[in-house]
Amino acid sequence: MSLITLTTDFGLKDHSVGTVKGAIYTELPEAVIVDISHQITPFNIAETAYVLKNAYKSFPEGSVHIIGVDSELNKETNHIALKLDNHYFVCPNNGVISMIASEFRPEKIVEINIHDRIESSFPVLDVFVKVACHIKRGGSLDIIGKEITDFKKIKDLQPIISVDNTKITGSIIHIDNYGNVITNISRKLFNQIGKGRSFEMLVGRYTFKKINEKYSDIIDFSLPIDERHHDGSRLSLFNSAGLIEIAIYRSNLETVGGASNLLGLKYRDQLTIIFKDADTNR
C-alpha cells in the first residue's frame, strides 16, 4: 500500500494542503493519503512531535510520514529522510525527530540533496513530495541523500532531574482540542524517580497530590447523579500517551472551559514535581 501521511501547520483555509495532495497524486496516482493534522500551532515543533509520535504507530509498517512544520531550508535547518521503527519520515532537521525517536534509534538517516535540481520556496510541495513518492516506489534513501549519523536535538524541552532525585522539572508541550495541558513528564520517569514516594506537583498557582488513571476517577459513582457536580473540576492523570496531563473534567473551551484557560497555562510553562522523603514525609 502506498500510504503517505501529512502533518503540517498549514491549516485548512488556504490552498497548501490541497496543492500538496495534488502533487502526490500526480507523482503517485495509487497513493493513499491520510491527514494526521493540519492544525498544528504554527512552527510548534514539540506539538508536532507529540501528535505524530502518538499517531504513526497505528499505521502499517512502511508508511511514509511527511512533516511540514518549520520546514524552510536555511543555514541551520537542512532536510532529512530516515527510516525509524520500520516507518519512513521526510522532514526538516529542526529537532522534531529527536522527540519522536526517544524510544528507537533510526535505522538510516540521509540529508536530502536534490535541492540543486529543484527551485523551491515551498519545500513540502517540491521536495518532500518527490522524496516520499520515491520511497513508496521502492527507491533507496541513498538516491536522494547522503547518509548522516545524527539529527538535531531539542534539549530545552526535556525534563530536568535534580541531583538528589527529589524533583522533576518539566514543561507543557501541547494543549489539545479540549484545552487539556500535556506535559513532557512520562509515567516511566515519574515512577523511576518517585519510587512510590508521596509528592506535590506544582503547576502554575495550583497543587496536585494525586495523578489519576482516567478522567472519571474523580467521580464518586456511589452518589446519585444530581449530587456529583464534578463538571469543571481540575485533575491530573497519565494520558493515553503515558504523559502527565492537567485537565478539567468534561472540559469544553466554549462552555465549561479547559485547563489551559481556566488555570492560565500555556505552551512551555513549567511544572515541578517534588517528592517527599519516605521516612520523614518531608
FENQUIGI-V460203 format. One line per field, one symbol per residue. ss: DSSP state (H for helix, E for strand, - for the rest). psi: psi as a letter, one per 20 degrees, with the letter a starting at -180 (. if undefined). A space follows every 50 residues. Layout:
ss->???
psi->???
//
This chain:
ss->--EEEEEE-------HHHHHHHHHHHH----EEEEEE-------HHHHHH HHHHHHHH-----EEEEE----------EEEEEE--EEEEEE---HHHHH -------EEEEE--HHH-----HHHHHHHHHHHHHH----HHHHEEEE-- ---------EE-----EEEEEEEEE-----EEEEEEHHHHHHHH----EE EEE--EEE---E--HHHH------HHH------EEEEE----EEEEEE-- -E----E-HHHH-------EEEEEE-------
psi->pmppqporkhajhaigghggghhghghnhjqoppogqjkpppjngggggg ghhihhiiqqqiqpopompljppahioaqqqqppkkrqporqmjihhhhh khhqpqhqpqopkjhiippqjmhgghghgggghgghjjqqhhhjrpprir rpqohijqqppqhjkippoarpiqoahijqpprjorgggghghhkjqrrp ooocjqppjqorhrgjhipniiqqgijglipiqqrqroaijkqppprppl qoiiehrrhghhilqrpiqqqpppqqphgik.
//
